[in-house]
Amino acid sequence: MQTLYFIRHGETTDNTSGRWGNYDTPLSDVGRSQATAAGRAAKTEGLHFDLIIASPQPRALETAELIAAELGYPKDAIDQMDTLVERRMGKLDNVLYDDFFTEGKVYKDLDDVPGVETVEAMQQRAAEALATIKAHPESAILVVSHGAFGRAFRRTVLGIPYTDEYTTNRPHDMIPNATIAKLI
C-alpha cells in the first residue's frame, strides 16, 4: 500500500494580491521560505519520500526542488507530471478574484466562463493523475501541485464527488500554501 502526501506550492505574489495565477506565476520570497520550511519540517518529522512528483508549473516545481534540497532528494529525480497543473482559468488568468465575484456570481459560475476548465473536467484529470501515481512502485510519494487542483485531487482520493466544490459561494476547503498533508 502506498503512502501518498500532497503539498500545495509556496505563496506567490498572485496569491497575496487575490489573483488567479497564470502558468508562469513564480514563488514569492515568502513562498520560497515556506517551501524550505516544509522540507525542514518533513525532515524533522522523519518523513522520507521514495518519489516526488510535481506539476511542471514554475511555482510547484520550485517548491518541489526546495523541499528536495532539504531532504537530500536529488533534484533531477523529481518527476514532472502535466496532469498536476492548476485549473486552467482562460480569460480570467491574472484577474482579481473580486472582479469576477460581482453581481451575485458564485464559484460555480466559473465553469461557464470561456476557456475556464470546469470543476468536473479538473476532477477527471485528478482521477487520471491518481491512477498514474498509483501505478508507480514507490511506497512513499509526495505530490506537489496547486490549490484548486489539490482540492480536486483530495476529493478524488477520498471518493467525494466534484459537486462538493460548489457547496458555498467560494471553495470552503482551501488548501494552505506549503503544508504537507498525508492523503493515504
C-alpha positions in Angstrom: 0.0 0.0 0.0 1.4 3.4 -1.0 1.5 6.4 1.4 0.5 9.5 -0.5 1.3 13.0 0.6 0.2 16.3 -1.0 1.6 19.8 -0.8 0.4 23.0 -2.5 3.2 25.2 -3.7 4.5 28.1 -1.6 3.0 31.5 -1.7 3.1 33.6 -4.9 2.5 37.3 -5.4 -0.7 36.4 -7.2 -1.9 34.6 -4.0 -1.3 37.6 -1.9 -2.9 40.0 -4.4 -6.0 37.8 -4.8 -5.5 37.0 -8.4 -5.9 33.8 -10.4 -2.4 33.0 -11.4 -1.2 32.4 -14.9 1.0 29.4 -15.9 4.3 31.1 -15.1 3.5 32.8 -11.8 6.6 32.4 -9.7 7.0 31.9 -5.9 7.4 35.0 -3.8 10.3 35.3 -1.3 7.8 34.2 1.4 6.8 31.2 -0.8 10.4 30.1 -1.1 10.8 30.3 2.7 7.6 28.4 3.2 8.8 25.6 0.8 12.2 25.4 2.5 10.4 25.3 5.9 8.1 22.5 4.7 11.2 20.5 3.7 12.8 21.0 7.1 9.6 20.1 8.9 9.4 16.9 6.8 13.0 16.0 7.7 12.3 16.8 11.4 9.2 14.6 11.4 11.2 11.8 9.8 9.3 11.8 6.6 11.0 10.1 3.7 9.7 10.2 0.1 10.7 7.5 -2.4 9.3 9.7 -5.2 8.5 13.4 -5.5 6.1 14.2 -8.4 5.5 17.9 -9.3 3.4 20.0 -11.6 5.7 21.5 -14.2 4.5 25.0 -13.4 7.4 27.0 -12.0 5.8 27.7 -8.6 5.2 24.0 -8.0 8.4 22.8 -9.4 10.5 25.3 -7.4 8.6 24.2 -4.3 9.4 20.6 -5.0 13.1 21.5 -5.6 13.4 23.4 -2.3 11.8 20.5 -0.3 14.0 18.0 -2.1 17.1 20.1 -1.2 16.2 19.9 2.5 15.6 16.2 2.4 18.7 15.3 0.3 16.5 14.1 -2.5 18.1 14.5 -5.9 16.7 17.5 -7.8 17.0 15.6 -11.1 14.9 12.7 -9.7 11.8 14.9 -9.4 9.2 13.6 -11.8 7.2 16.3 -13.6 3.6 15.4 -14.4 1.5 17.6 -16.7 -1.8 16.3 -15.3 -0.9 18.1 -12.0 -1.1 21.6 -13.4 -3.5 24.1 -11.9 -7.1 24.7 -13.1 -7.0 26.5 -16.4 -8.6 29.9 -15.9 -8.8 31.0 -19.6 -9.5 34.7 -19.9 -9.5 35.0 -16.1 -5.7 34.5 -15.8 -4.3 37.3 -13.7 -7.8 38.7 -12.9 -8.6 39.7 -9.3 -11.0 37.2 -7.7 -13.2 40.1 -6.6 -13.5 41.4 -10.1 -15.3 38.1 -11.0 -17.4 37.8 -7.9 -19.7 40.7 -8.6 -23.4 41.0 -9.4 -24.3 37.8 -7.5 -21.8 35.5 -9.2 -20.8 32.4 -7.3 -17.9 30.0 -7.7 -20.0 27.6 -9.8 -20.3 30.3 -12.4 -16.6 30.0 -13.2 -17.5 26.8 -15.1 -19.4 29.0 -17.7 -16.5 31.4 -18.5 -15.0 30.6 -21.9 -11.6 28.9 -21.6 -12.0 28.0 -17.9 -11.6 24.3 -17.1 -14.8 23.0 -15.4 -14.5 21.5 -11.9 -15.9 18.3 -13.3 -13.1 18.2 -16.0 -10.5 19.1 -13.4 -11.6 16.2 -11.2 -11.5 13.8 -14.1 -7.9 15.0 -14.7 -7.2 14.4 -11.0 -8.5 10.8 -11.3 -6.2 10.3 -14.2 -3.3 11.7 -12.2 -4.1 9.4 -9.2 -4.3 6.3 -11.4 -0.9 7.1 -12.9 0.6 7.8 -9.5 -0.8 4.5 -8.0 0.9 2.6 -10.9 4.3 3.7 -9.6 6.1 1.1 -7.5 7.4 3.5 -4.9 5.7 3.4 -1.5 6.0 6.9 -0.1 5.1 9.6 -2.7 4.9 13.4 -2.4 2.7 15.2 -4.9 3.5 18.9 -5.3 0.7 20.8 -7.1 -1.8 23.7 -6.7 -4.8 24.8 -4.7 -7.9 24.2 -6.9 -6.3 21.1 -8.5 -5.3 19.9 -5.0 -8.9 20.1 -3.8 -10.0 18.0 -6.8 -7.2 15.6 -6.2 -8.1 15.3 -2.5 -11.8 14.7 -3.4 -10.7 12.0 -5.9 -8.6 10.2 -3.2 -11.5 10.4 -0.7 -14.2 9.4 -3.2 -16.0 12.7 -2.9 -18.0 14.0 -6.0 -16.8 17.1 -7.8 -20.1 18.8 -6.9 -18.8 19.2 -3.4 -16.7 22.1 -4.7 -20.0 24.1 -5.1 -21.3 23.9 -1.6 -20.6 27.6 -0.9 -20.1 30.7 -3.0 -16.3 30.2 -2.8 -14.4 27.0 -2.0 -14.8 26.1 1.6 -11.8 23.8 1.9 -8.9 25.9 0.8 -5.5 24.2 0.9 -2.8 26.3 2.6 0.4 27.1 0.9 3.4 24.8 1.6 1.9 22.4 4.1 2.5 18.7 3.6 -0.7 16.6 4.2 -1.0 12.8 4.2 -3.8 11.7 1.9 -3.5 7.9 2.1 
